[in-house]
Amino acid sequence: MTFLQFAYRNVFRNFRNYAAFFMASFFSVFVFFIYSMVMFHPEIERGFLGEVSIAGMVLAEVILVLFSWFFIFYSMRAFLEARAKEFAIFVHLGMSRHQLSKLIFIETMTIGILSCITGILFGFAFSKFFFMIVREILNLAELPLYLSWEPFLLTLFVYLSAFTVISVISIIFTPNIKIIDVLKGPKIVDVSDAYSKKQAFLGIFLIIVGYFLALITTKSSIFNYTLLVPIFVTLGTYFFFTDTTLYFMDLIKRRKQYYWKKSRMLAIAEQVQIVRGNSGMFFIVTLVSTMAFLTVGILSAMSSYTSQYDKLNPLGMVYKGEIDNPYEREHIVELIESLEDNGISYQMTRFSVKRQTSSFTSNPVEVFRETDINHLLFSYNYPLVNLKRGEAMFIPYSEDSIKELKNKVVETTLIENNVQLTINSVYPKMFFPTAIISSNSIIISDEDYEYLIKPFAHYLNLQPGYHLFTFDIPKWMETKEIGVGIHQMVAREYVLNDRYSLPFYYENTGLNYSYILATYSLFTLVGILVVAVFLLASGSFVYFKLYANLDQKKKQFNMLKRIGLTDREMKKLVTRFLCIQFFLPWGLALLHSAFAFLVIQTVLHDVMNLSIVKEGVISFTLIGCIQVVYFFLIRWRYISHIRS
């Protein structure tokens, strides 16, 4: 038997240890290759959605590459540790250090090449199905399967280089293996003084500070805390696993009545050893799981926004222009003709909005006429406004503003024309999108509106008023082809210039929604696959530790059975033994993600008046259920191995 044959047979003889590593590597290659196929596709449009799709794929590629390199490195270290006894026997039988390094390198590259080949083959086989989904998302005429060397070469280069470089690094830093050390068995870790109380309290303190900063974060302070919160929570998590958990277990051990009862001593003593020996693994699993949970949380936020989009944007189309806007007639005629040509029913309302200075705040206030507002409210089938002379009503700019202004009474005077008003109510429903009007807008009676002859003159750089055209369209999702040219002019102005200078603004709810829905669908597709890689890899980290020491655990349980441990007690011990490895890091990751989710909720509520609590609870509950099922699956397999 040649050396290559020996290395090849070694891989498949120890495939139980390599299985999780192979599956996670295979799935990572599979996802990376599919993203590469989309990224290099010649038919992807270079418009907005095309750029978004390419940017999303590139971001996913970068995340997968960084994570894959780290995952492969950690896995290599776990394999070398698990097979220390086998390697020591090889050395004792005469294998040189160079030959041992060569054996490890060949075995690792064998797994790497197999995962690359199978991942690319399965990725290419599923590419057509993936293209069909992307085609529907991006509204492309076709997205055919193609054959190009670029995705294949990029995938092979990234992953084979990862396996090669990390294999060499792992071999270099592998300590000299002595047969006498292996035959003595694993070193007994003395955990009585194996932690620092200062670091134990520091871990809790840093996590609490990170959570506190997350709770007080607002849209104005989010950029100040963006770096502080992850730093505090990450450092706190590290000290939590290295010192805090051991401190709490030491407190439990001091409670003799609890600690000495039945088989608790065995379980707690074993958990102390587990936490001490696997603190690095717990820390890594927590970070990886947190990234996975946060990805799900962000997707939930996008899902909530798409589902509540019609509430946030009650009008089908809005055209807003300055009083002397030269494009007004041309654009309005174009929009009306396009709606009628496509057979889309609509109700158009024209507003002539005037700005005045309020004596109550000395700030500009936007004034709407009662008749114009009632015309729009009638199309909504909302209650009409009925104001007397001298009365006014607030226009709500968000759902929260309705509650804030409900019982507010303001006595003010429109200074330019000396019109005295009493504002003592707010309209109970939103009928304008938040971005269209200012937060200081009111409705006045037609009689008072006629007195607004003198124009606004408080700020020289602010227009005295504007014209607003609203289109109430019941089937607003059918308007995505209406006013595309006007929309492109507005979008181009935002992208190319630092300051918006067009005399008009146009918003098409149906067109915007088609972009948002396509972007969300694409990110969901990308995110789900990335989350799957993260969760599979985090589960693999636990799998490595469990099965690397499986033979040792079998001996321990066999010894306990000889001294009277029942089958039921054995299951309890295994459950307690596995619980801490599964639910301690994942539970902490879920807690980290929940506070991060609160930040997202706070910012979205302040900016868009959007609530994502329901979607977040559903997503995290689903993830929790998946983890519980995964735990019982591993527990069942582990118990069957212990019994065999």
N, C-alpha and C positions, 0 to 999 in steps of 0.2 A: 504494500500500500504506500503510495507516494505521500509527500507532505500535504499537497493540495487536497488529495482524497481524504486524508485524515481531518483537515480543517473543514472540508465540506460536510463530512459525516458528523462532526462535532456540532455543527449548526443545527442540523435536524434532530440530533440526539437530545439537544437541550432546547428544543423548540418551545417547550412550555414557558421557559424564561423569556424567550425572544418573541412570543406570540403577540403580547400587548404592544411591544415596541414596533413590531412589523406592521400591525394593523393601524396604529397611529401614524406611522411614517407613510404607509400606503395611502391613507385617507388624505394626509397633508399634500402628498404629491398629486393625488387625484384632483383635489380642489384647486391647487396651484396651476395645474395644466389646463383645467377648464377656463379659469380666469385668463390665462395666457392666450387661449384660443379666441376668446372674445376681444381681448386687448389688441391682438394683431389682425383682427378680421378686417378685410379690405372694404366691406360694405357698411361698416359702422359710420353713421353720419357724423360730420364734424360740427354740427349745430349744438344747441344748448344740451339736448339730451345725450347726444353723442359724446360731448365733452364730460358730462356727468358720469356716464357709464364708464368711460376710460379712466377718469379720476378715481371712481369707486373701485375698479379692478386693480389699479396701481396701488391704491392704499391697502387693499386686501392682500395683494402680493407682498408688499413690504412687511406687513404684520406677520404673515405666514412665514416669510423667510427668517425674520428675527426670532420668532418663536420656535421655528423648526431647528435652528442652530442651537438654541438653548436646550430644547427638548432632547436632541440627539446627544449633546454633551452630558446632560444629567443621566440619561439612559445608559450611556457608556460606563459612567462611574458606578452605577447600580449593578451592571452586569459583571464588572470586574470584582466588585465586592462580593456578589453572590457566588461567584465561581472561584473564590480564593483557594478553597480546599483542593479543587481539581487542578488548578495551576500549580499549587505547591507539590502535588504528587508528580506532575510532569517535570518540575524542576528536580525533584528527588530522584527521578528515573534517569536524569542526565540531560534534560533539555536546557539549552543555554538561554541566557536572557534575550539574546538576539532572536533565537528561534521562537521563544514565547511571544515576543513582540510581533513577529511575523505572523504567528498563528492568530493572535487577536486581530491584527489588521485584516487578514484574509477573511476571517469570520464576519467582521463588521462590514466589510465591503460586499461580501456575499449577500447579507441581509439588505444592505443599501441598494445594490443593483437589482435585487428581486423586487423591492418595494418601488423603485423607480420604474422598472419595466411594467409591473402590474398596474401601478398607478396611472402611467401614461396610456396603457392599452385600455383600461376601463374609462379613463377620462376621454379618450378619443371616441370610444363607443357611445358615451353618454353626451358627447358634444352636440349632436344633432338635436336631441331632446332639450338641452340647455339653450340652444340657439332659438328653438321654437318659443320658449318662454321669453327670452330677451326680445325677440321680434315683436311679440304682442305687447310687451311693456313699452318699447320705444316706438311703437306704431310704424314699423318699417314694412315696406312692401314684401321683402323677402330677406332672409339671412341664411344663405345656403351653407352647407358643410364644405369646407375647403381643406386643402392639404398644403402646408407650408413648413419649412424647416425651422422657422423662428421659435414657435412654441415648444417644439421638441428639444431644440438645442438649449433654450433658456432653462427649461425644467431640469434637463440632465446636468447642465453646468451648475445650477444652484445647489441641487441636492447631492450630486456626487462630490462636489467640492466640500460640501458640509460634512459628509461622511468621511472624506479623506483627511481634511484638516483636523477635525475633532478626534478622529481615531489616533492620529499622530500625537496630538496634545495629551490625550488620555494615557497613551503608552509612556510618554516621557515622564509624566508625573505619577506613574504607578510605582508604589514603593516595592522594594525587594521582598519577595515572598519566601518565608522560611517554613519548612515542613513542621518544625517543632512548635511554632506559634499556632499553626492551624490545628495540629493534633491536640493542643491544650484546650481547644474550644474557644468560643467567643469570650472576650474580656468582660469581666463583671464590672459594671459601672457603679461606682459609689455615688449615690445621688443625695446623700445626707447634707453635704455642703456644696452641691453642684449648681447652686443658683445664687444670685445676688438679690438681696431684698431691695436695694436701691433700684436695680434694673427692673425688678418685678413691679414696683410701684411706678417707675418711669414708663413702662409699657402701657399700664392702665391710664396714666396721666396723658400721654401723647395721644392715645386713641380718643379719650374724652375731649381733649382740646380740638382734635380734628373734627369730631362730631359737633362740638359747639360752634366752630366756625362754619360748618355746613348748615347748621340751623339758622344762623344770623345772616347768611349770604342773601343778598338781593341782586337785582339786575345791575345796580350801580357799583356793587362791591365784588362781583363775581370774578373780575380780572385780578383783583388784589389777592383773592384766596385760591385762585386756580392752582398755584404751585404749592402753597402752604398746606392745604388740606391733604393732598396725596403724600407729601413728605412726612407730615406728622403721623398719618395713619399707617404708612409703610414702616417707619421706624418703630412705632408702637406695636405693630403686628409682630415684628421680629422679636422684640423684647418680650412680648406676650407669650410666644412659644418657647423661648429659651429660658425664661425665668418666672414669669407670672403664673403659668400653669403649674409649674413645680412648687411654687410657693403655696398655691391653693391646695394642692395634693398633700403637702406637708401639714397644713392645717387640719385636713381630714384625718391624717394618720395620728394626730395628737388626740383626736376624740376616740378614746379606746373602746367605749361601748359600741360605737358605730363601726369602727375599723375592724374589731375582732369578731364581729358577728358573722357566723356561717362562713361563706367563701369570699367575703368582701376583701379580706386581706390579700388573697391571691390576685383578685381582679385589680385592686388599686396598686399593689406592688408591680404588677405587670404593666399597668398603664403608665406608672412613673418611668419605668424602663423605656417604654415606647416613646413617650414624649421627649425624654432626654436624648434618646438615640435618633429620633426622627424630626427634631425641631426644624431643621432646614427643609425637609420635605413638606412639613405642614405649612411652613411659610410660603413655599413656592406654590403649593396647591391653592392656598388662600388667594394669592395674587392672581393666578391664572383664572380661578373661578370667579373672582371679582370682575375681571375683564369680561368674562362671558356673561355674567349677570348684568353688567352695565350695558353691554351691547343689546341684550334683550330689552332692558329698560328704555334705551334710546329708540329702538324699534317700536316699543309700546307708545312712546310719546308721539312718534310720527303717525302711528295708527290712530291715536286719539285726535290728532290734528285733522287728519283726512276725514274722520267720521263726524267731526264737529265743524267742518269747513262751511257748510251751508248756514249754520247759526252765526258764525263769525262774519260771513259775507252774504247778507240777505238779498242783495241786488245782483241781477245777472250781469249788467254792465254799468260802468260809471265813467262819464267824461266830464272832466273839470278843467276850465280854462279861464285865463285872465279876461277882463272885460273887453280889451282891445285885441283879443286873440285872432290873428288873421286866418288860421286854419279852421275856425269853428264851423262855419257853414259847410265847407267842403267835407269835413270829417263826419258831421252829424248826418248829412245826406248820404254819405257812403255807408254808414252804419245802418240807417233805416232801410236803404235799398237792399243791403246784404241780408238783413233779417227777413224782409218780405220775399226776396228771391228764394230763400231757403224755407219759406213757409213756417217761420217761427213766430208765435204770437208774443206780443210784448205790450207794455204800457209805459210810455215815455212821459217823464215829468221834467219841466224846465224850471230851475230855480235861479233867481237873481239875488245873490247873497250880498249883503252890505256889511261892512265893518264899521263899528262905532267904538267909542271909548267909554267904558263903564266908570262912573264916579265911585262905585263901591270898591273896585280893585285898581283903578287907574290903568287897566290893561285892555287890549282890544277884545271885543266880543263880536261873534258872527251872528247876524240877525237874519232869520228866515220869516217869510210871510206866511200867515195862517192858511190862506187859500192854497198855496203851493204845497204845503205839508199835507193838507187834507186830500189833495189830489193823489199824492203817493200813498197815504194811509188807506184810501178807498181801494186802490189796486191790491193792497195787502189784505183787504177785508178786516182792517183794524178799526177800533173806535176813533171817531173824528175828534178834532180839537175845536173847542168853542171858547174863545177868549173875548172878554170885554175890553173896552179901551182902558189902557193903563195896566192891564194884566199881561203877564208873560209866563212862559213855561220853559224849563230846562230841557235840552235835547240830550238823552243819555249817550255816552261814548263807550260804555262798557256795562256789563251786568252789575258789577259792583257799584258803579256810579248811580244806578237806580236806587240802591239802598242808601247811599250817602246823601243824595239830594232829595230824598222822599219828603223829609220833614224840615227841609231848609227853606227859610224865607229871607229874601234879599230885597231891600229897598235901594234902587239905583236910578241913575239918570244917564241917558245917552248924551254925553256932553256936547257933541258937535251940533245937535239939533234940539237940545234941551227937552228931550222926551222922558218924562218920569214914568217909571215902571215898578210894579211889585211882582217879583218872581216867587211864587209860592207853591209850585208843583213841578213834577218831572213826568215826562211821558213814560208810562209803565213798561214799554217794550223798546228794544233797539230796532231801528229801521234804517240806519246808515252804518256802513262799515267803519270800524274804528279809525282807519288811516285817512278817511276822506274829510272829516270835519275836525275842528279843534275841540279841546275839552271845555271850552267856554263858548257854547253856542246856545241860542235861545230862539223861541218862537214868539212873535208878537202879533197882535191883531192887524187886520188890513188897514184900519183907520190910523193906527200909530205908524204903520209902515209908510203911509203916504207923506208923513211929516219928515221922513229922512231924506231931506233935499241936499243938505250940505254934506260933502264927502268926508270920509275919514282922513284925518291929517295929523294924527298923533305920532306916527312913525313914517318918515319919508321913504324908507326902503320897503315898506309894506303896501301892497295894492289896496285900494279903497274897497274892493269887493271882488267877486268872481261869479262866473256862470257855471251852474252845475246841471248836468243832464243825467238823469237816472233812468235805467231801463229795468223795469220789473218783468222778469221772464220766468214763467213757471218751469219750463224745461231748459234751465240754464246750462245743463251739461252739453246741450246741442250747439252751443255758441262758440265752440273752440276754433271754428274756422272764420269767425266774424272779427273784422278789424285787426287782422294779423299784422298788416303793414304798419298801422298806428302803434300797435303793441311793440313791434320791433324798434320803432323810432324811440319810444320811451325806454326800452331796455338798453338800447345802444347808448343813450344819453347817460344812464346810470353807470354803465360799465366804463365808458371812455372818458368821462369828465368828472372831475372832483366835485363840481357844483352843478346841480340841476338847473338848466337855463331855458328849457323849452317853455313856451307860454301855455302849455296844456299838459294834462295828465290823463291817462286812459287805463282802465282796469277792466279786464274781462274775466269774470269768475270761472266760466267754463274752461277757457284757455289756461288760466293759472292752475285750475284743478287738474287738468290733464297732465301738466308738467309735474305738479306735486305728487299726483298718484303714480306717475311713471317713475319718478325719483324714489318714492317710498317703496314701490314694488321691487325696484332694482336693488336698493339697499337692503330690503328684507331678504331677497334672494342671496345677496352677498353675505349678509350678517348671519343668516341661519347656518350656512356652511362654515363660516369662521367660528361661530359658537360651538358647532358640532366638533370641530377640531380641538378647541379649547377644552371642552368637557371630556372628550375622549382621552386627551393627553393627561388632564388632571386625574382622571380615573386610572390611567396607566401608571402614574407616579405611585399611587397607593398599591396597585397591583404588583409593581416591582418589589416593594418592601414586604408585602405579604408572602409572595411565593419565593422570594430569595431566601427566607428563613423557614420555609415550610418543613423541611426535614427536622430541624431543631425543635419546632413546635410539636411535631408528631411525637418525638421522644418525650417531651415534657408532659403531654397529655396522657401518653401511655403509662408514664410513671405515676401520674395522679390517679389513673384508673386502678392501678395495683394497690393503692392505699385507700381505696373506697370511694373515689369520685364517681357519682352516678351519671348516666347519660343526660339526664335533665340538667344537672349542675354543669356538665360539660358545655351544653348549649348556651346556658346563661353566661358562662365564662367567655365563650367565643363571642357572644353578642356584645358583652361589655368590652371585650378586647378589640372588636372591629368598630364599635360605635365611635370611640374616640378618634380613630383614624379617618373615619368617613365624615362624621357630623361636626367635629370640632373645627376643622378648617373650612368646610362648606358653610357651616352655620355662621362663622365669623365673616366669611365672604358675603353671605346674604345680608348680614347686618351692615357691613360697609356699603354694599350696593343700595340698601334702603335709605341710608343717609345721603348718599350721592343722588339718589332718585328724588329726595326732598329738595335738593338744590335745583334740579331740573324742573320740578313742579313749581317752585317759587318763581324762578325766572320766567317760565312760560306763562304763569298766571299774571305776572306783572306786565309782560310784554304783549301777550295775546289774549289774556283773560281765559286761559285754557286749563282745564283740569284733566290730569292723566292718572289720577289715583286709582280709578276702577281698572284701567288697563294694566297698571303696574301691579296691583294686587293679584289679578288673574295670572299675569306672566310669572311672578315669583312663586305663586302657589303651584302652578304647573311645573316649574323647575324643581320645587321641593318634592312634589310627587314623583317626578322622574328619579331624583336622587334616592328617595326611599325605596323605590322598586329596584334600582341598581344595587342598593345596599343588601336587600334581601336575596338578590340573585347571587352576589358575591358570597354572602354568608352561607347560602345553600351549597355552593361549590366548595367553599373552604371546609365546611363540616364534613362533606363527603370525602375530601382529601385526608382530613385528620383521621377519619374512621378507617380508611383503606390501609 
